[in-house]
Amino acid sequence: MTVNDGFRIDPAKFNREMARRGLTGKRLAEISGVDKSTISAIRRGNRPIRPTTQHQLLSVLLSQPLIEGAELLA
């Protein structure tokens, strides 16, 4: 798979969903098994990701409860 074969995640939406769950990049990396530098690059919109990475991140995000008002603190 080349870089061009990857998926791009909208960084604003990704960051918003992390914030709604009270997750930092470090914590998301810990619970998803995705490297912190990859998460950082996704959050900046700098890197397409593999389908497996997309699945890992989406699975973790969807499994985390929403924290009412958490996005206001991000």
N, C-alpha and C positions, 0 to 999 in steps of 0.2 A: 504494500500500500504506500503510495506516495502522499506527501503533504496535501496535494490537491484532491485526494480521495476522501479527506476528512470532512467532518461536519463543522460548521461555524455556529456557535451559540451566541445569541445577542447578549453582549456583556451587561447592558442595563437591566435586562430581564433576569439574567443569572444572578447579578448582585442583589436585585430586589428580592428574589426568592430566598437567597441566603439570609438576607436581613429579616425577612418575615419569620424566619425560623431561629433567629438569633445565632446564626452560625458565622464563625470567622473562617478565613481561608485555611488556617492551621487546623481548626477543629474538623472542617469538612475533609481535609486531607487524611486526618487520623481515622475517621470513621468510614471513609470511602475506599481507602487504600490507593488513592490517586495522589501522585507526587504534588507537594505544595507548589513547586515551580510551574507545573502544568496548570493548576488551578489559578495561580496568579496570572499566567499568560491568557487564560480564558477570560478572566475578569477584566482584562485590559483589551480583549478582542484581538490579541496578537497571534492566536494559534488555532488552527482547525484541530479537531480531535477525532480519534478513532471511534467507530460505533461502540466498541466495548467500553471505552472510557465514558462516552455519553450515557450508556446504560448504567454504569456504576454510579455516576453522579446523579442521574435522574432517580434511580432507585433510592438512594440515600435521601435526597431532598424530599421525595414524596413520603418517605417513612418518618420524617421528622415533623412533630406537631407545630402548627402555626402558633406564634406567641403574639397575642394581641398587642399592638402598639410597638413591637420590636423594631419595625422598619423606621420608626420615627427617631430611633436612637442611633441609627447607622449613618 
